Amino acid sequence: MSDPHPFFAAGGLNDEGPAAPLAMAHRGFSRDGLENSMAAFRAAVELGFRHLETDVHTTADGVLLLFHDETLDRVTDGRGRISELSAETVALARINGAEPIPLFEELITAFPEVRLNLDVKDWGSVAPLAAAIERYGLHDRVLIASFSDRRRRAVLRQLSRPAAGSGGIVSNALFVLLGPVLPAPLLRLVAGRALRGVHALQVPVRYGAVTVVTPGLVRRAHRHGLQVHVWTINETAEMHRLLDLGVDGIVTDRADLLKEVLQERGLWD
């Protein structure tokens, strides 16, 4: 694999280099339903995590928030679509009735050493996120992700210098489905445009009837200079199996269990 983007350079929790897998706390760490709250992010950081996975949405008046869903309904005591609400209204909602929805700036200033895997959930967040990355100089601290390749590329195009990126549905599908049947040069030619600006394939173990994460996928990704990160893995046996396959990162709701697995394997510093 080629030298990693600075986002990956610490190799997850071990400072000896990229051989150590990336450990990412999915929406922070909470056993109490407080996903994407400052309490959950703080809990992950206190466990020793340096990489957090989170999501960005933007309010009707342009304030960038850390929140997964389009609406407040599922995880808060509020109601309504975030893109149609003011920041003042959203600020009244409480995650699981307890925690406020954090602003993007709250997280990056509270934990200046933490790196963020950012899933861009809506088009309204493209410009505000790019502006925040520029304003705070976060280019080496963030990885831009989205199911939409177009949305990811739109963020990256607005940056003054490169940030890390992961593939969306189209680029991942091209690589996963064509990789086993096309020789490497032809795959690079066919998928090259879709994979431009992509440093990692962030994928589930399976998608429907298709097994996505295989030894062949990991080998092909590494030949093309791509990392493989797998989501969302919450069982220790599966964590061990994937690490044995050579994946480069694991995204988990159970940061406590992933830490134990990496400690057992001598990969937690």
N, C-alpha and C positions, 0 to 999 in steps of 0.2 A: 504494500500500500504506500501511497505517496505521503509526504509529511502532512500531518493533520492541520486543519484550521485551528487557530488558537482556542476556539471553544472546546476542542477535544484534547488539547495538548497535555492537560494534566492527567489524562487517562482515567477519568472518573475519580475514585477516592484514593488512588495511589499515585504519588508524584513521580514515580520512576519512569513514566512514559505511557504511550498509547496502548501497551500490551494489557494494561488493567482495564476491565470493562467499565463503561459509564453506568453509574447508578442514578436513576432519576425518580424522584418522588412525585407521583402522579397527583397533581392538584394539591401538593403538600402531603401531610400525613395526619390523618384523624380517624380514630375509631368511633367518633361521635357524630358523624355526618356533617362535619364542618369543612367540606372540600372548598378549596380556593379561598380560604380565609387566612388572615395573618396568623391566627392561632395554629392553623395547619402548617403553614410555611415555617413558622418558628419551631414547631415540633420536629420537622424534618431537619432543619438546620442544627438543632440541638442534638439530634442523633448523629450528626457529622456529615450530612449530605451537602454536597457542593453544587448539585444540579437539580433544579426544580422544573417540573413540567407544569405549565399552566395555560390559560386561554385568555384571549382579549376580545372584549366587546366595547362598543362606544355608544354613549348616550346621545340623545337627540341634540344636545348642546355641545357635543364634541369632546366629552371627557372619557378618557381611556380607562377601562375597568378590567379587573381580573375575574372572569366569570365564564362558565362553560355554555350555558343554555341561552337561547334567544330570549326566553322569558324568565321572569323571576319565580314563576309558579312552583316549579318542582322542589327547589331546595330552600326557598325563603318563605317568610310570612307575607311577602308582598305579591303583587299581581301586575302583569303587563309586559309588553315587549320592550326590552332595554332601549332599542334604537328609537322608540317613540316616547321615551320618558326623559325628564330632565335629571341631571346629576343630583339635584336636591331631593327629588322624589326617590331615586334609587338609594340614596344614602339612608333613607328611613327603613329600608328592608333589612331583615336580619337572617343570616344563613342558619337554618335549623332553629330559628327563633332566638339565636344567641349572638352571632357575630356579624358585623357590618361587611359589606362587599368592599374589598380594598381597591384603592386607586393603583394604577400601574406604578406611579412615582413612589408610593408608599413602600412597595416591595424592594425596588432597586436601591432606595436610599437606606432602608433598614438593614439590608444585607449586601453591602457593596462588593463582597468577594464572591457571591453566589452567581452561577450562570443559569440562564433561563431558556428553556425550550418553549417557544411561544407559538401556540396554535391560533392563527388569525381566523376568527369565526365569521366575520362579516366584512363587506366591502367598505363600510363606513369606518373601519379601524385601520385601513391601509395607510392613509395619510397621517393620522395622529400617531400611529406606531412608528412610522419612519421618522417623523419629526422628533419623537421622544428619543429614539436611538441616536439621532444626530445631536440632539441637545445635550444628552448625558454621555455621549461617546461610548455607546454600548456595543459597538460593532464586534468586539472580541468576546463579549459576554452572552450573546444571544444566538439562538438557532431559530430561524423562521420556518414554521411548519404551517401547512394548511391542506385540507382535502382538495382544495382548488389550486392546481399548479399556477393558474393565471393570477390568483390572488397573492400567492407567495412571490411570484416574479414581480408583481406590481410593487410590493414592499421593497424588494431588493433593488429595483431600478431607481428608487428614490434616495438611496444611500450614497454617500460620498466615497465610501470604501466598502469592500465586501464584508458581508456577514455570512455565517454558515446557513445552509438550507437543507431541508429534507423533502423528499419527493411527495407529490400528491397522488391522487387516485390514478391519473392517466400515466404518469411516469413510472409509478410503481408497477402498474399492470403491464406496461410494455416490457419492463425488465423481467418481471416474474414469468410472464407467459411466453415471451420470445426467447428469453435466455437459454432454455434447454434445447431449442431447435436451431438457433442461429450461431454460426461461428463468431468468435469475439469481435473481429473487425467489422463484420456486417451488423452485429448488435450495436456496436458503437456508432455506426453510421445511421442506423434506423432510429435508435433511441437517443442519439447525441443531443438533439435539440431539446427534447423533453427533459433530459438530465442536466442541462446547463444550469450551473449554480447549485446543483444538488451535491451534498457531501454525505448524506446518509439516507438509507431506506428505512423508514419507520413503519413497521408492518405488524399485523397480528400473526399468530402462529398459523391460523387457518382463516380462510374467508369462504364461508359456505362450505361447499364440498371440496374446495381446493386447499391443499396443504401448501402454505406459502413459505414457511421457514424450513428449508431443507439444507443438508450439507452442500448440495450443488449451488443453491442460492448464495450461501455464505461465500463459497469459493469464487463464484462469478463476481459478486459484489467486490470482494477484495482485489480481484484482478483488475477491476475498473476503478480502483481507488475509492470505493464507497464503503462506509460503515453500515452495519445492520443493527438496528435497534428494534426490540420486540415489545409490544404492549398487549394488554396490561396484565402482567404476570404476578399472581398472588400466592402461588404454592411453591414451597421450597423444592420439591422434587422436580418441578418444571423449570425452576430457576437453574438448578444443577444441570439438567439435561441440555438446556439452551446454551449455557456456558461451555459445556463439553463440546457442543457443535461449533463453538468459536464465535458466537455473536459478540458484538462490540458494546452493546448496551441493553439494559433492561429497564422498562418503565413499570412501576408498581404502585398499588395502593398500600401495600404492606412493606413500608420502608424498614420496619423493624426486622422482618424476616429476611429481606434482601441483605441487610447489614450482617445478620448472622451467617448467611450463606457465604458472603464474601470474606468474612472473618475466618470461617472454616477453611476456605480455600487460600488463605494468606494474601488476599487482595484488598484488604481494608487497612488503610494506614491511619 
